[in-house]
């Protein structure tokens, strides 16, 4: 069991107590941590994180590279399979990635910004 995270902080109830998270929701949260942390930036584990920050260019090659980086970041979570990644840039040039993750036969779409 873990504590639910929202907007890079613990999500709290009306009494200010953190919400617990477990099961598939906990696994997806752990996957999101691995996908949003820049690989090499976490002092306690330099292998934790993702290399999505290296993405350049566009099109199908970028989608393939994103999927490869996502699979690499989730390697130590064999219960989660990265199925696809779709990259697009918004008007401000921010890269948005919609990734589909499969956990126990259920697909989850997660949104990442880089």
ABEGO torsion letter per residue (X at the ends): XBBBBBGGBBBBBAAGBBBBBBEAAAAAAAAAAAAABBBGABAABAABEBAAAABBEBEAAAAAAAAAAAAAAAAABAABBBABBBBBBBAAGBBBBBBBBBBGGBBBBBBBBX
